[in-house]
Every structure is written in C-alpha cells, then in structure tokens.
Amino acid sequence: MPSTARSPRWTAAEMDAYERARTLLNAVIAAYSGRIGEAPSAQDARALREKRAPLLAERDALTADSRERIAEILRDMPTELATIRNGSAGE
C-alpha cells in the first residue's frame, strides 16, 4: 500500500534555526520596547520606535524559507541585543 504521508516541507534543523531566529528577533524587539518605556524624552522614544519598527515587520514576514536572513539574524542579532541591553542603541 503506498504511503500517503507527505514529506515535511522543512527539515528539523531548518525549523530549529527559524525558531531561534524568531526568538532572537522577539528578544531584540522586547529590549527596544523596554528602552522606549525608559526613554528620557519623547524624541529618544521616537528614535527607538523607528529602530524597532523594521524588526516587527521582519518578524511577521520571516518564514523557514528565509534561510539566508535566518543565518544573518543568528549571526548578528546577539550583538545587537547586547548593545540594546547595555543602553547604547540609538537614543
């Protein structure tokens, strides 16, 4: 009897990388949100919102097919996250 099960669209490794990338994006977004809440002025808060906005859009558009961008996120976002948490991102 032939198998009717379809093979998965993505490998487990691809899905793991995708989930890790989304988790990193969420952490960076959350770090920006925290900084926005503590911004010393409306202008500083606006600048931080402008930096956060493309990350929100990217998180919504990211799929496991975005292999190159996922690799970039996994490579670069930990440094960006540390920078934001250390208070040296964009006010």
N, C-alpha and C positions, 0 to 999 in steps of 0.2 A: 504494500500500500504506500503510495507516495506521501511524503511529508508535506503538510500544508503550512507548516511554520515558516514564517519569513525570517531571513537573517536580520539581525539588528542593523539599523542604519549607521550607528556609530559604535566603535569599539568601547570597551570598558575604560581603556586609557584615555580615549578622546572625551568621554563623558566626565571622567575624573578631572581632566585638565579644564574642561568647561566649567565645572562646578567650583574648582579652585579659583578660576579667573573671576567668576561672578562673586564669590566670597570676598576676594580682594577688592573688586570694584565697590561692593557694598561697604567694606571697611573704610575705603577712601571717602566715599560719599558720607558716611557717618562721621568721619573725622572732620570733614568740611562743615557738616551740619553743627557739630559741637563748637567749632571755631566761630561759626556765624552767630550762634547764640551768645558767645562771649566777646564778640567784636566790640572794640571800644567806640566805634562810630558807625552811623548808617552807611557812610561811604566804604568803610572797611567791610561791612557785612555785604554790601552790594558787590564788591570785588570778589569776595569769596563765593558768593552765589554764582557769579559769572564763571568762575573756575569749576564749580561743581556741576553746572548745567550740562556740559557735554558728556560728563560721566553718567548722568542719569539717562540721557538718550542712548548712550552706548550700551549701558546695561540692558535696556529694553530691547535693543536690536541684536545683541550678541546671541549667536547660536553655536552649537558644537561644530558647525561647518566653518566657523571663523577661525580656522586653525592658526593662521599667521598672527592675527590680532591676539588670540589667546596666548600664544607664545610670548608676544611683546608684553602683554599685561603681566604674565607670570614673571617675566624678567624685570620689568621696570616699576611696577606698582609697589612692591615692598619699599623701595627707596622713597617714592612719592608719599606713601603712607607715613613713613618715619619722619619725613620733612614736615608734613602737616601736623603730626602729633607733637613735634618739637617746637611748633609755633613759628616756623619760618616760611610759611606758604602764603604769600600774597596779600597781606593787608596793606 
